[in-house]
Amino acid sequence: MAKIVIDARELRTTTGRYIERLLYYLQELDNKNNYIVLLKPKDLEGWIPSNKNFSSVPCSYKEFSFREQISLFRQLRELKPDLVHFAMVQQPIGYMGRVITTMHDLTTVRFKNPSKNWLIFSIKQFVYIWVNRIVAHKSREIITPSEFVKEDIAKFTRINSRKIAVTYEGADKIKDESEPIDNLAGSHFIMYTGRPQPHKNLERLIEAYSEIKKDYPGLKLVLSGKKDILYKRIEKEVQANGINDVIFPGFVSEAQLKWLYENCLAYIFPSLSEGFGLPGIEAMVHGAPVISSSYTCLPEIYGDAAEYFDPLDVKNMSETILKVIKSPRIRKDLIEKGYRQQKKYSWRKMAEQTLEIYNRNIG
């Protein structure tokens, strides 16, 4: 019986679905090992283990901080685990126990965040690049969500790709009953949901949408996601440029997201950089035709179940979207292919593969 520590400090962030699903299914799969889950103090009451072999402990050390490097290092030494799984790259680089690290992608290495102070972010990005390389070399094994990321990390960090295991993610059908969004019932709309960071490429999507409106004047574009400083900036630009019918509903509930997927003409994913592309798979689960960027991992994950465009070519993007939404035959074909494609992915299978990785590194 081994003691495994899982760093779940990111549980309630935008990337938290991965760690939440991993913990959920590990509790069903493993009654042999003992697990200690590191959580931010504010998340302790919100995560209650269902397996007696799982327990949680507070970990108040912020990611990419000196306290993470010093205090979390000490906490791990005191816990004396047989294995630590860091679900993100950030970790005490001086900790030399047995470590497994999930590296989701290299997006933060390659893109700036305009909502942050440029100088501070540039310094942090430089450190982040260094941490990625150190972590890749010191971890016993790396987990990635796609073959694309596996090869990308192997080249970037100069490690052997045989050290990297791919565990595809999954998407569950939303169980809540669909709840319509105000002023959208009966409308024709295309949609995107998620963060508005620069690599998501929303400015070009809006530009393509303004071209589509010339041929499809009744169409609306829904961009859902928490209204942070970047979304507010994009909304102001849309208003300043006089682009009509771009809807910013802000954060939507699971029930509202389900309704959007079920009622949109298409889900559009214009991203320049992804590790897995979870929203497109979620859209397929709920019967939305997917129109996607052809960059990074997306063709690998979506296969023939999406219509692709060059995300840097606004004309190609607008023409591809228009072709799909004006053709019931193409939309029906994409929906059917999407149902088949999403069945290839399973959170439970991801957890099973992760458990295999644990076992071979503690044996």
N, C-alpha and C positions, 0 to 999 in steps of 0.2 A: 504493500500500500504506500503510494507516494503522496507527498504534500505538494500541491500545485497552486501557485499564486497567479491570479489573473488580474491584470491592471484594467479596471473598468472605470477609470476616471472620466472617460469620454462618453459614458452611458447616455447622458441627456443632451448630447450635442447632435449636430446634423449627421454625423457619421456613426451615431450610437446604435442604429438599427443592427449593424453587424454584431456588435458585442452583446446586445440584448438578446438577439436570436441565438447566438452561440451559447450563452448561459442557459437559456430556456431549454434547448435540446440536450446540452450536456447533462443536465439534471435528470433527464429521462434515460440517457444512455449509460451513465457511469455511476455504479454503486460501489466501486472498488477504491478509487483514489479519493483523497481529501482535498477540498478546494477552499482557498481563502480568496475572496473577491475584494479588491481594493476599490473603495468608492469615496467620492467626495462626501463630506458630512451631510450636505443637504439632500443627498440621494439615498441615504441609509434607510429611511422609513419607506421610500418608494420602491425598494427592491427587497422582497421577502423570499428567501429560498424555499423551494418545495422539496428539496432533497436534504436529508440530515447530514450528508457529507459535505454540504456547502455552508459556508459562513461568510459574513462580510465584516470588514474592519474599516474604520475611517482612514482616509488618506487625503490630507488637506494641502498637499504640495502641488502647486500650480505647474502645468506643463511648461517646459522651456524656462525654468527658473533656477536660481542657485539652490533654493530649498529642495527642488527635485533632485539636483545632483548630489546634495549632501544629506538631507534628512530622509529622503526616500531610500537612498543607498543604505542608511543606517537601519531603517525600518525593515528592509529586505534581509539584511544581515541578521537582525533579531528574529525574524520569522523562520529563518533557516529552511527555505523551500528546496525541494528536489528539482523544481523547474519553475521558471517564471515565463508567463506569456504576456508580452506587451502588445496590446491590440492596436497601438499606433507606434510611430517611430520614436517619439519622445520618451526618454528613460535615462536613468543615471548611467552615463557612459563608462564610469569606473567600476560598475558592478560586473564581476566576472564569473558569476554562477551560471548554471545552465539556463539559457535564454532562448525563447522562440519569439520572433517579432513579425507582426503583420504589417507589411508595407503596401498601402492601398494604391498609391500611384506617386508620380513625381511632379504633380501639378504645382505644388507650392515652390518647388525648386525653380520652375520656369516662368511663373507669372507673378506680377506684383499685385498688391491689394491697395487700390486707390483710396480706400476708407481709412487707411492707417498712415501715420507720419512716414514720409518717404524715407528719410534717413534711418529712423529706428527700424522700419520694416526691412530695409536693405541690409542692415547689420544682422538682424535676426535671420534673414534669408541666407546670408553667408554662413552663419552658425548652423542653420538647418541643413545646408548642403553637407557641411562637415560631419554633422551628427548622422546623416543618412549613410555616409560611407563607413564611419566607424561602426555603427550598429550592424550594417550588413556583414562586416567582417567578423565581429565578435559573437553574433548570434549563431547558435548551433544550426538553426534552420530558419528560413524566411518563408512566410506565407504571402501569396498574392492572389487577387481575385480574378486574374485573367492571364493567359499566355502572353499577351502583349506586355503587360506590366512585368511579368517574369523576365522577358528578354530585355526590356528597357532598364530594369534595375541591374541585371547582370552586366550590361554594357556600362552603365553609369558608375557603378560601384566597383567594377572590375572583379567580380566574384564569379565562380563557376556556377552556371545556371542549374547544375545538378543539386546545388544546395537549396534551391528554391522550389517550393511545392505550390501548386495552384489549387485553390479550393473555391470554386465558383459560388457566388452568393445565390439568393433566391428571392421570391416575392410571394407573400401570402395574400389571399383575397380578403379585402376589408369586410368584416362581419357586420358592421353597422348598417342600418337601413339608409339608403341614399337620401341626401338632403339637398334640395335645389339651392343654387346661389341666387340671391336677389337680382332681379332684372335680366337674368340669363335664360330663364325658362322659355322655351320656344325659339330661342335664337340659334343662328348658325355660328359656330365658333371653333377656332383652333386653340390649342392650349400648350402651356409650359408650366411646370411647377418645380420649385427648387430655389436655390440661392442665385443672386444676380452678379456673382463675381465675374471679372473680365473674361475668364476662359469659358464661361457659359455662353458668351457671344450673343447676348440679347439685343445689343444695338443693331447688329446685322439682321437679326430676325425681325425687328421692328421695321427696318428699312425695307426688307423683302415684303413684309405685310403691307406696307404703304403702296407697293407696286401691285400686289394682288388685289387690293381694294378697287383698282381701276377696272378690273374684270369681274369682281365679285363684291359690289358695293355694300351688300348687307352683311358681310362677314365681320366677326369680332375676334379679337385676340385677347386671351386671358392669360395673364402672367401672375401666378399665385405664389406666395411665399411671404414670410415675415417681412414687414416693411422696415428694413434697416436703412441706413444712410445711403446705400447704393441704390436700393429700389426707389427711394424718394428722389434721388438724383435723376434716375431714368424717367420717372413719372413727370418730373418738371421738364425734361427735354422733350418728351412726347407732347406735352401741352404747348410748349414754346414753338414747336414745329407744326402745330395744328393737325396732328394725326388723330383722327377720330376713332372711337370704338375700341381703344386699348383699355382693357379692364384690369385694375389692380385690386383684387379683393383682399390682399394681405394674407395673413395666416388663415388657412382653412382647416376645418375639422376633418377627421377621417371620413365621416359621412358625406361631407361636401366634396372632398377629393374623389370619393367613389362616384358621386353624381357627375362630376366633371369628366372623368374618364369615360363613363358610360354614355355621355351625351355629346361629346365633342366630335367634330368631323375628323380630327386627327390630333395625335399628340406629336408635337414638334420638339426635337432635341438637337439644337444647333451647336452643341459643345465642341470646343477645340481640344479638350483633354479630359479623359475619364479613365477610371480604373476598372469599372464594371458597367456603369450605365443603368443602375437600378430603376430609375423612374420609367424608362422605356419598357422594361420587363413588367413593372407594375401596371403600366398602361395595357399591355398585351393581356395580362390576367383578367382585366376588366373590360375587354372587348374594344379597345381603342386601336385604330390603325396607327402605326408608328412611321413617322418620316424623320430620318436621322442624318446627322453629320456622318461623313465617311471617315472621320479621323480616329486615330488611336485604336482602342479596343472595340469600338462599337460594331463594326462589321463582324468581328469574331463572336460577340455576344448575341447579336440580333439575327445573324445569318440572313436567310432570304425572306425573313418576316418583316423587313422594313424597306422603305424606299429611301435611297441615299442621295445626298447632295454634297457638293464642296462647300464647307462652312465659310470659306473666305470669298466665295463667289455669290454675291447677292442675287444676281440674275438667275443663276442656276438654282439657288434656293427657292426663289419665288416661283419659277417655272415648275419645279418638282412638286412643291406644295399644291399649286393650282391644278396640276395634272391629277393628283390624287383626290383632292376634295371635290372635283367636278366629275369624277368617274365612280359611280356606285359599284361597278364591276371591280375596279382596282381596290377600292376600300374593302369590299367583301372578301377579296382574295387575301389582303393583308391581315384582316381580322382572323380568318381561318388559319393562316400561317402563324400568326401571333399566338393563338391558343396552343398550337403544337410546339412552338419554340419555347414558350415559358415553362412547359412541362419538363424540359431538360434540366431545370434548375430547382434546387431544393435547399432550404435552410437546414433541414435535418441531415441531408447528405453532407453539407458543409461541416456540420458539427461532428459527424462520424469520421470524416477525413481528418479533422483537426485532432480528434481523440487518438487516431492512429499515429499522428505526428507526435503527440505527447508521449505515447507509450514507447515509441521507438527511440525517444530521446531521454527517457528515464530508465530504460532497460539496462 
